[in-house]
Amino acid sequence: MINSKKFYLDSARKDNDIERTTKEINEFFTKNPQYKVINIEHIYEAYSASFCYICVWYTDNF
């Protein structure tokens, strides 16, 4: 089964935001080793240039 999880970027913290978000992604997949990442997307919402997130698509690692 393919799933996705959104990790939101905080535009107010531009200097540390990618590092913080990368750490959150690493922690999530370290705590859940049964998941295998299949795609990562950096998405900007059309209605707000400052709102974006990283969407990680993953599946059960069987």
Secondary structure as GFF3:
##gff-version 3
##sequence-region A 1 62
A	DSSP	beta_strand	2	9	.	.	.	ID=ss1
A	DSSP	three_ten_helix	11	13	.	.	.	ID=ss2
A	DSSP	alpha_helix	14	31	.	.	.	ID=ss3
A	DSSP	beta_strand	35	44	.	.	.	ID=ss4
A	DSSP	beta_strand	52	60	.	.	.	ID=ss5
###
